[in-house]
Amino acid sequence: MTESIDSLQIKENMKKAYDEISPFYLKWTESSHATRLSYVDTMLRSIETTTGAHQKRILELGCGAGVPVTQLLASQEHISVTANDISETQIALAKERLPSSVDLIQGDMMSLKFDHEELDAVLGMYSISHIPRDEQTVLLRRIFDWLKPGGQLLANFPETNFEGSSNESWLGATNGAVYWSSWGREKLVQLLREIGFEIKVDEVVVDSEETDGVSRDVPFHWILAKK
């Protein structure tokens, strides 16, 4: 656990770690692909009925190498995709796998800027929890402002309330530590409602992860919320 949080150092460490492990991480995440795609399908069907018949603008936070979610979004007619990741290596891998129509932005998700009610949906899978909790609160309020009425937020977070960093060997990373934080399921739902979101999906899915040869079950809290 961390008592004082240096956000800039956290993000520099995160960038270094993901720059190093990106090719392995792409393979490591395959066990969660079906879950991710299932939720994206639910979100896509929902925005078709809530934001009207027009070109959809979707932002993905923490797109990684663009597999499989960004690829799915980019394959849809009438969807314009902007995808962000802090890792230069992840963005380079995404460029190899995605059409040029996808607007890829490398950098801290907290530095992103969009106009009021510009977006139809925002996705953050296994990504928003990589920034400190106070920044998560600011970002969620920004997302609410960016979304059109009826727009959707799809995201997941660790189920429990905590803040902390891995040691420097997570998935083989030697140049930086990976950081996670979460308000916990109950407080996150309360926060989203206070911001103004209507909760459409609020459930926990357990991922089976293998790290350093050890398998473990990790519960993630999945949220689909509507403005």
Salt bridges, closest charged atoms under 4 A:
ASP19 OD2 - LYS15 NZ 2.85
GLU30 OE1 - LYS27 NZ 3.37
ASP41 OD2 - ARG45 NE 3.05
GLU77 OE1 - HIS78 NE2 3.84
GLU88 OE2 - LYS15 NZ 3.71
GLU96 OE1 - ARG97 NH1 3.26
ASP108 OD2 - LYS11 NZ 2.91
GLU117 OE2 - HIS116 NE2 3.35
GLU117 OE2 - LYS227 NZ 3.79
GLU118 OE2 - ARG57 NH1 2.44
ASP120 OD1 - HIS54 NE2 2.81
ASP120 OD2 - LYS148 NZ 3.28
GLU135 OE1 - LYS11 NZ 2.52
ASP145 OD1 - HIS116 ND1 2.69
GLU163 OE2 - ARG133 NH2 3.10
GLU198 OE2 - LYS200 NZ 3.48
GLU198 OE1 - LYS226 NZ 3.72
ASP202 OD1 - ARG185 NE 2.96
ASP202 OD1 - HIS221 NE2 2.72
GLU209 OE1 - ARG216 NH2 3.85
